[in-house]
């Protein structure tokens, strides 16, 4: 099977949840004998450094990228707002990217065009004109829900009003184009149900991402160490850290003074990098996420907005770490609270869960072991790729 994978950012290196999920698809399809070509949007925020990509990756994917300027332009944003248009989608419209895609489609035929973001939907008409391939949307999230939740957690004012406007226009766009694809692959069952209940007449399935845990054997684990790792250029992550530092950590530090918190991730705001916070180390981007995770004991993810599934939580669970997160953060994971994942939705609940894990090392280890078993059972790359290929076959027969 020949697949063109369209990505809203370069999927390599897999440094955050989105790129890890995209790269998992690429590698899974390649291992199953598919011919995969990757075309990605390159931006200032997410550059494509082909010189740093392994030669075998470039050769096996025949990787291409086209620069798209996604910088915020006040005039364009105002025009989009006046026209009731989604500014998120408007920014992805690029004649240069369309020309690059046209060139590929005119010289090659594909069985499936696998689109990793609804923001690339404006290119579907071009695909339809030039290709007979089936178009599959990989819905990492229901995008407007992220912005709706961010708006709801933002203090009243102009920013809250504008974020709400962004979520409403994005929702309208998603619903208007919900049947533009030949099939939709969601990462969670909740998101799949959303598509089905909102008028999607195309085949919809839920297939989580596959994960192969890093080999970090022999790394010593620091007792009572808490950690959060995530890209800070994603608004829900920044919001969660603000809540963690402002409201959760003071309670945790009071209740469990021996605990130490490590914050890691690229694009860490300078105000946190240079802040003096008792019991907190802000390390920023780490060269090896797997090694960093292996050396810590408890993963804390106080996420309050977002949709889809949190790849970094699955990565921590795969490494055998006990994870404390919110109901929102655990969305999409087939967990059992208190057995393989711990839920906390208030600062007091976070402190209580963390205190139990720190003071009862046997329980902490038991939760981590159960988490690793869950990931091994449900997130095997080969099993998930087989399910994806069966879905491709289904929509091709239709």
C-alpha positions in Angstrom: 0.0 0.0 0.0 1.2 3.5 -0.9 0.5 6.2 1.6 1.1 10.0 1.5 1.3 11.3 5.1 0.5 15.0 5.3 1.7 16.5 8.6 1.0 19.9 10.1 4.6 20.0 11.4 7.7 17.9 10.8 7.2 14.5 12.6 10.9 14.0 13.1 12.5 14.3 15.6 9.6 13.0 17.7 10.1 15.4 20.6 6.5 16.1 21.7 3.2 14.2 21.9 2.1 15.2 18.4 5.3 14.3 16.6 5.6 11.1 18.6 2.1 10.1 17.5 2.8 11.0 13.8 6.2 9.2 13.8 4.5 6.1 15.3 2.2 5.9 12.3 5.2 6.4 9.9 7.3 3.7 11.5 4.4 1.3 11.9 3.4 1.5 8.2 7.0 1.1 7.1 7.5 -2.0 9.2 4.3 -3.5 7.6 5.8 -3.1 4.1 3.9 0.0 3.1 5.5 2.7 0.9 5.3 6.0 2.9 6.0 9.5 1.7 6.0 12.3 4.2 5.1 15.9 3.3 5.2 18.3 6.3 4.4 22.0 7.0 7.6 23.7 8.2 7.2 26.8 10.4 9.3 29.1 12.5 8.0 27.3 15.6 8.6 23.8 14.1 11.5 24.0 11.5 12.5 21.0 9.4 16.2 20.4 10.0 16.8 17.7 7.4 20.5 17.7 8.1 19.8 16.3 11.6 17.5 13.6 10.3 18.9 10.1 10.1 19.7 9.2 6.5 17.5 6.1 6.7 14.5 8.2 7.8 14.9 10.6 4.9 15.3 7.8 2.4 12.5 5.6 3.7 10.0 8.5 3.9 11.3 10.6 0.9 10.7 13.5 3.3 9.7 16.9 2.0 8.7 20.0 3.8 7.4 23.4 2.7 7.6 26.6 4.8 4.3 28.2 5.9 4.3 31.4 7.8 2.0 30.8 10.8 3.0 34.0 12.7 0.1 36.0 14.1 -0.9 38.9 11.8 -3.3 41.3 13.5 -4.8 42.5 10.2 -5.5 39.0 8.9 -6.9 38.0 12.3 -9.2 41.0 12.2 -10.4 40.1 8.7 -11.0 36.5 9.8 -12.9 37.6 12.8 -15.0 40.0 10.7 -15.8 37.3 8.2 -16.5 34.7 10.9 -13.7 32.5 9.5 -11.4 30.3 11.6 -8.1 32.0 11.9 -6.5 28.7 12.9 -7.3 27.3 9.5 -6.7 30.5 7.5 -3.1 30.6 8.6 -2.4 27.1 7.1 -3.6 28.2 3.6 -0.4 28.5 1.5 0.1 28.7 -2.2 3.6 27.4 -1.8 2.4 24.3 0.1 -0.3 23.8 -2.5 2.2 23.8 -5.3 4.4 21.3 -3.5 1.5 19.0 -2.9 0.4 19.4 -6.5 3.8 18.5 -7.8 3.8 15.3 -5.7 0.3 14.3 -6.8 1.0 14.9 -10.4 4.0 12.6 -10.5 2.8 9.9 -8.1 -0.3 7.8 -7.3 -1.2 6.9 -3.8 -3.8 4.5 -2.2 -4.3 6.6 0.9 -3.6 10.2 1.8 -3.3 10.2 5.6 -3.8 13.8 6.9 -2.6 14.4 10.4 -4.5 17.6 11.2 -7.9 19.2 10.3 -5.9 22.4 9.6 -4.8 20.8 6.3 -8.4 20.4 5.2 -8.3 23.4 2.8 -6.1 21.1 0.6 -8.7 18.4 0.2 -10.2 19.9 -3.0 -6.8 19.9 -4.6 -6.3 16.3 -3.6 -9.7 15.3 -5.0 -8.8 17.0 -8.4 -5.5 15.3 -8.8 -5.8 11.9 -7.0 -8.1 9.0 -6.6 -6.6 8.2 -3.2 -8.8 7.9 -0.2 -8.4 10.8 2.2 -8.1 9.8 5.9 -8.1 12.4 8.7 -6.1 11.5 11.8 -7.9 13.5 14.5 -5.3 13.9 17.3 -7.9 16.0 19.1 -11.2 17.7 18.6 -9.4 20.9 18.2 -12.1 23.4 19.1 -12.6 21.7 22.5 -9.0 22.6 23.5 -9.6 26.3 22.8 -13.0 26.2 24.5 -11.5 24.8 27.7 -8.6 27.3 27.6 -11.2 30.1 27.2 -13.2 28.9 30.1 -10.2 28.8 32.4 -9.0 32.3 31.3 -10.0 35.3 33.5 -12.9 37.4 32.1 -11.8 40.0 29.7 -10.8 40.6 26.1 -8.5 37.6 25.9 -11.2 35.3 27.2 -13.7 36.7 24.7 -11.2 36.3 21.8 -10.3 32.7 22.7 -14.0 31.9 22.9 -14.4 33.4 19.4 -11.5 31.3 18.1 -13.1 28.1 19.5 -16.5 28.9 18.0 -15.2 29.6 14.5 -13.0 26.5 14.6 -16.0 24.4 15.7 -18.1 25.8 12.9 -15.3 24.9 10.4 -14.9 21.4 11.8 -18.6 20.7 11.5 -18.9 22.2 8.1 -16.1 20.0 6.7 -16.8 16.9 8.9 -17.7 14.8 5.8 -14.9 16.0 3.5 -12.8 12.9 4.3 -13.3 9.2 3.3 -12.6 8.1 6.9 -11.7 9.5 10.3 -9.2 7.9 12.7 -9.5 9.4 16.2 -7.0 8.7 19.0 -9.8 8.3 21.6 -13.2 6.8 21.8 -14.6 10.0 23.1 -13.4 11.9 20.1 -14.8 9.2 17.8 -18.2 9.5 19.4 -18.1 13.3 18.9 -17.6 12.8 15.2 -20.4 10.3 15.0 -22.9 12.3 17.0 -22.2 15.5 15.1 -23.1 14.4 11.6 -20.1 12.5 10.3 -21.4 10.0 7.8 -18.0 8.5 6.9 -16.4 5.6 8.7 -15.0 6.6 12.0 -12.7 4.5 14.3 -10.6 5.0 17.4 -7.0 3.9 17.2 -4.6 5.2 19.9 -0.9 5.8 19.0 1.7 3.1 19.4 4.7 3.4 21.7 8.0 1.6 22.1 9.5 2.5 25.5 13.0 3.7 25.6 15.6 1.4 27.0 16.8 3.2 30.1 17.9 0.1 32.2 20.2 0.9 35.0 19.2 4.5 35.6 18.9 5.2 39.3 15.6 6.6 40.5 15.6 9.6 42.8 13.2 9.0 45.7 10.3 11.4 46.2 11.0 13.0 42.8 8.0 14.4 40.9 8.2 15.5 37.2 6.3 17.1 34.4 7.6 17.0 30.8 5.9 18.7 27.9 6.3 21.3 25.2 5.6 24.7 26.7 4.7 26.2 23.3 1.3 24.3 23.6 -1.1 26.5 25.6 -2.7 23.8 27.6 0.7 22.7 28.9 1.6 26.3 30.0 -1.8 26.6 31.6 -1.3 23.4 33.6 2.1 24.5 34.9 0.7 27.8 36.0 -1.9 26.0 38.0 0.6 23.5 39.3 3.0 26.3 40.5 0.4 28.7 41.8 -2.1 26.4 43.5 -1.0 22.8 43.6 2.7 22.9 44.5 2.3 25.1 47.7 -0.1 22.4 49.0 2.1 19.5 48.0 5.2 21.2 49.5 3.4 21.8 52.8 2.0 18.2 52.9 5.1 16.4 51.5 8.1 18.6 52.1 10.5 15.9 51.1 9.2 15.9 47.5 11.1 17.6 44.8 9.5 18.8 41.5 11.3 18.8 38.1 9.9 20.7 35.2 11.2 19.8 31.7 10.2 20.7 28.1 11.2 22.8 25.3 10.3 26.5 25.0 10.2 26.8 28.8 9.2 30.4 29.7 12.1 32.5 31.0 10.0 33.5 34.0 10.1 29.9 35.2 13.7 29.2 34.2 15.0 32.0 36.4 12.4 31.8 39.3 13.6 30.8 42.7 10.9 28.2 43.9 11.6 26.1 46.9 11.6 22.4 46.1 11.4 23.1 42.3 14.0 22.6 39.6 13.2 24.0 36.1 15.5 22.2 33.7 13.9 23.2 30.4 14.6 21.0 27.3 16.3 17.8 28.0 18.5 15.9 25.5 17.0 12.5 26.2 13.4 12.5 27.5 13.5 8.7 28.1 16.5 9.1 30.4 15.0 12.0 32.2 11.7 10.1 32.9 13.6 7.0 33.9 15.4 8.8 36.7 12.2 10.2 38.3 9.5 8.5 40.3 6.1 10.2 39.9 4.7 12.0 36.9 2.3 14.9 37.7 0.1 16.2 34.8 -2.5 18.7 36.1 -4.0 19.3 32.7 -7.3 21.3 32.6 -7.8 21.8 28.9 -7.2 19.6 25.9 -8.7 16.8 23.9 -7.4 13.5 22.5 -4.9 11.6 24.5 -1.7 12.8 26.3 1.2 11.0 24.7 3.6 12.0 27.5 1.4 10.3 30.1 1.5 7.1 28.1 5.3 7.4 27.8 5.6 7.8 31.6 3.3 4.8 32.2 5.3 2.7 29.7 8.4 3.5 31.8 6.7 2.1 34.9 6.0 5.5 36.5 3.1 6.2 38.8 1.1 9.1 37.2 -1.2 11.6 38.9 -3.4 13.6 36.5 -6.8 15.2 36.2 -9.9 13.7 34.7 -9.1 15.7 31.5 -5.5 14.5 31.4 -6.6 10.9 31.6 -9.1 11.2 28.9 -8.8 8.5 26.3 -6.7 6.2 28.5 -8.4 2.9 29.5 -7.3 3.3 33.1 -8.5 2.2 36.5 -8.2 4.9 39.1 -6.0 3.9 42.0 -4.7 0.8 40.1 -2.7 2.0 37.1 -3.3 5.8 37.2 -4.3 8.3 40.0 -6.9 11.0 39.4 -6.8 14.4 41.2 -8.9 17.4 40.2 -8.1 19.8 43.1 -4.8 20.9 44.7 -5.8 19.0 47.8 -6.4 15.8 45.9 -3.1 16.2 44.1 -1.3 16.6 47.5 -3.2 13.6 48.9 -2.3 11.3 46.0 1.3 12.4 45.9 1.7 11.9 49.7 0.4 8.4 49.5 2.8 7.5 46.6 5.8 9.1 48.4 5.1 7.5 51.8 4.1 4.1 50.5 6.9 3.0 48.2 5.4 -0.4 47.6 2.1 1.1 46.4 4.0 3.5 44.2 5.9 0.7 42.6 2.7 -1.4 42.2 0.9 1.5 40.4 3.9 2.0 38.0 4.1 -1.7 37.2 0.3 -1.9 36.5 0.7 1.2 34.3 3.5 -0.5 32.3 1.4 -3.6 31.8 -1.6 -1.5 30.5 0.6 0.2 27.9 2.1 -3.0 26.8 -1.3 -4.5 26.3 -3.1 -1.6 24.6 -0.4 0.5 22.8 1.6 -2.1 20.9 2.7 -0.5 17.6 2.2 -3.6 15.4 -1.3 -4.3 16.7 -2.4 -0.7 16.2 -0.9 -0.6 12.7 -2.7 -3.7 11.7 -6.0 -2.0 12.9 -5.1 1.0 10.8 -4.4 -1.0 7.7 -7.7 -2.9 8.1 -9.5 0.5 8.3 -7.7 1.6 5.1 -9.0 -1.5 3.4 -12.5 -0.9 4.7 -12.7 2.6 3.2 -11.1 1.5 -0.1 -13.8 -1.2 -0.5 -16.5 1.4 0.1 
